[in-house]
Amino acid sequence: MTSSSETSDTFNLINEKLKEIFGDNNVGWSIPLKDGEDEQKHIIEQVCQIDVLDNKVLQDILKRHNIEFRNCEFGFLIINDFKNIEFNNCKIEMFDSNTSNSNIKEKLAFKKCEFYSKSYNINFASTNFKNIIFEECTFKSNINIKNAKFQKFIFIKCDVFGDFIANDCTFKNAKFKNNKFNGFANFKNTIFKDNAYFNNSEFKQFADFHECKFKKIASF
């Protein structure tokens, strides 16, 4: 069993490594305020770019630790594996979640983020994801999700100006509430295993649910 001192020492060591990567003034930390919340996490603020693919130390940190990026602006953001990453009030040009050998994809959250490119898409690899959250986000690009499986997919209060394409996917728990799909929405051949909620969402153009399977309740 890992002692609290060992856990604290590990957390402090990771915080120092993050300061080496992003700078002392851009890295902090937080602790849970309520019972049942996530473990303490590292806070990274106001950075303009991260290179995950060429930084093995940062790759390992993202796989094992809770990280939150606040008020950051990224160009191309490519992440293979993650334990618990949150992007809060960030601007992102392009996001891509690649496949990998270890395939550790636990929790990924985007809150009040803007995906500002009209040329580059948001892509999710054909693999298994545990918990994905998009809340109050704006998308000027397309979202492409194909042959992926999600245990929990939360997509609420978002404005999508590009197309939303989720073909041949499997959603165990899906909530698409209070969204505006201004472009084409395509859920062709997708399976919704549990209740699927699309309450108060607007489809401005064409929505395709051709050959979808709703195992339980589909609420619009």
C-alpha positions in Angstrom: 0.0 0.0 0.0 1.3 3.5 -0.9 1.6 5.8 2.1 0.3 9.4 2.0 3.8 10.7 2.3 4.9 8.7 -0.8 1.8 10.0 -2.6 2.6 13.6 -1.7 6.2 13.1 -2.7 5.2 11.8 -6.1 2.7 14.6 -6.6 5.4 17.3 -5.7 7.9 15.6 -8.1 5.4 15.7 -11.0 4.6 19.3 -10.2 8.3 20.2 -10.5 8.6 18.3 -13.8 5.7 20.3 -15.1 7.3 23.5 -14.1 10.4 22.5 -16.0 8.2 22.0 -19.1 5.8 25.0 -18.8 7.6 27.4 -16.5 7.2 28.1 -12.7 4.6 30.8 -13.2 2.3 28.6 -15.3 2.0 25.6 -13.0 0.1 25.2 -9.8 -2.1 22.6 -8.1 -5.5 22.2 -6.4 -7.0 19.8 -3.9 -10.6 18.5 -3.7 -13.0 20.7 -1.7 -15.8 18.1 -1.3 -15.9 14.4 -0.5 -16.2 12.2 -3.6 -14.3 14.7 -5.9 -11.3 13.7 -7.9 -7.9 13.6 -6.4 -5.7 16.7 -6.3 -4.6 17.8 -9.7 -2.0 19.9 -11.4 -3.1 23.2 -12.9 -1.4 24.6 -16.0 -2.4 28.1 -17.1 -1.8 30.5 -20.0 0.5 28.4 -22.1 0.5 28.7 -25.8 1.5 25.3 -27.0 2.4 21.8 -25.9 4.3 19.1 -27.8 3.1 15.8 -26.5 4.3 13.4 -29.1 8.0 14.4 -28.8 8.0 14.8 -25.0 8.2 11.4 -23.4 8.1 12.8 -19.9 4.9 14.7 -20.6 3.4 11.7 -22.2 4.0 9.6 -19.1 2.6 12.4 -16.8 -0.7 12.6 -18.9 -1.1 8.8 -18.6 -0.9 8.7 -14.8 -1.9 12.1 -13.3 -4.8 14.5 -13.1 -4.1 17.6 -15.2 -6.2 20.8 -15.9 -5.2 23.3 -18.6 -6.8 26.8 -18.0 -6.9 29.8 -20.3 -4.5 28.2 -22.8 -4.2 28.5 -26.5 -3.1 25.6 -28.6 -2.5 25.0 -32.3 -2.3 21.3 -33.1 -3.1 19.3 -30.0 -2.5 15.5 -30.4 -2.8 13.3 -27.4 -2.6 9.5 -27.4 -3.2 8.4 -23.8 -4.6 10.2 -20.8 -5.8 9.5 -17.3 -7.8 12.6 -16.4 -7.3 15.8 -18.5 -9.5 18.9 -18.4 -9.3 21.9 -20.7 -11.1 24.9 -19.3 -11.7 28.1 -21.3 -9.0 27.2 -23.9 -8.7 27.9 -27.6 -7.7 24.9 -29.7 -7.1 24.9 -33.4 -7.1 21.1 -34.0 -7.5 18.1 -31.6 -6.7 14.5 -32.5 -6.8 11.5 -30.2 -4.6 8.8 -31.8 -4.6 5.1 -31.2 -1.7 3.7 -29.2 -0.3 0.5 -27.8 -1.3 1.1 -24.1 -4.7 2.6 -25.0 -5.2 4.4 -21.7 -8.1 6.8 -22.4 -10.0 7.4 -19.1 -11.4 10.9 -18.7 -11.2 13.9 -21.1 -13.1 17.1 -20.5 -13.5 20.3 -22.5 -15.4 23.1 -20.8 -16.1 26.5 -22.3 -13.5 25.8 -25.0 -13.4 27.2 -28.6 -12.2 25.0 -31.5 -11.5 27.9 -33.8 -10.2 26.4 -37.0 -12.5 26.0 -40.1 -9.8 23.9 -41.9 -8.8 21.3 -39.4 -11.2 18.7 -37.8 -11.7 17.3 -34.3 -10.8 13.6 -34.6 -11.3 10.7 -32.3 -9.5 7.5 -33.1 -11.2 4.1 -33.5 -10.7 2.9 -30.0 -12.3 2.7 -26.5 -12.9 5.8 -24.4 -14.2 5.8 -20.8 -15.5 9.3 -20.1 -15.6 12.2 -22.6 -17.2 15.6 -21.7 -17.9 18.7 -23.9 -19.7 21.5 -22.1 -20.4 25.0 -23.4 -18.0 24.6 -26.3 -18.0 26.2 -29.7 -16.8 24.3 -32.8 -16.1 26.1 -36.1 -14.6 22.9 -37.5 -16.1 19.4 -38.1 -16.1 16.7 -35.5 -15.2 13.2 -36.9 -15.8 10.2 -34.7 -15.8 6.8 -36.5 -15.8 3.2 -35.1 -15.2 4.4 -31.5 -16.7 3.1 -28.3 -17.6 5.3 -25.4 -18.7 4.3 -21.9 -19.9 7.8 -21.2 -20.2 10.7 -23.7 -21.6 14.1 -22.4 -22.1 16.8 -25.0 -24.2 19.7 -23.7 -24.8 23.4 -24.4 -22.4 23.4 -27.4 -22.6 25.3 -30.7 -21.4 23.2 -33.7 -20.9 25.3 -36.9 -19.2 22.5 -38.8 -20.6 18.9 -39.2 -20.9 16.4 -36.4 -20.2 12.9 -37.7 -20.4 9.9 -35.4 -20.6 6.9 -37.7 -20.4 3.2 -36.7 -19.9 4.1 -33.0 -21.1 2.6 -29.8 -22.3 4.9 -26.9 -23.2 3.2 -23.7 -24.3 6.4 -21.9 -24.9 9.4 -24.1 -26.3 12.9 -23.4 -26.6 15.4 -26.2 -28.6 18.1 -24.5 -29.2 21.8 -25.3 -26.9 21.9 -28.3 -27.1 23.7 -31.7 -26.0 21.6 -34.6 -25.7 24.3 -37.4 -24.2 21.9 -39.9 -24.9 18.3 -40.9 -25.4 15.8 -38.0 -24.7 12.2 -38.9 -25.1 9.3 -36.5 -25.3 6.6 -39.2 -25.0 2.9 -38.0 -24.4 4.0 -34.4 -25.5 2.0 -31.4 -26.9 3.6 -28.2 -26.8 0.9 -25.5 -28.4 2.9 -22.7 -30.9 5.8 -22.7 -29.9 8.5 -25.2 -30.9 12.1 -24.6 -31.1 14.8 -27.2 -33.4 17.1 -25.3 -33.7 20.7 -26.3 -31.1 20.3 -29.1 -31.6 22.1 -32.4 -30.7 20.5 -35.8 -30.4 23.5 -38.2 -29.8 21.3 -41.3 -30.1 17.6 -41.9 -29.8 15.0 -39.1 -29.1 11.4 -40.2 -29.9 8.5 -37.8 -30.1 5.9 -40.6 -29.7 2.3 -39.3 -29.1 3.5 -35.7 -30.0 1.1 -32.9 -31.5 2.5 -29.7 -31.4 -0.3 -27.1 -33.4 1.7 -24.6 -35.1 5.1 -24.6 -34.2 7.8 -27.2 -35.4 11.2 -25.9 -35.7 14.2 -28.2 
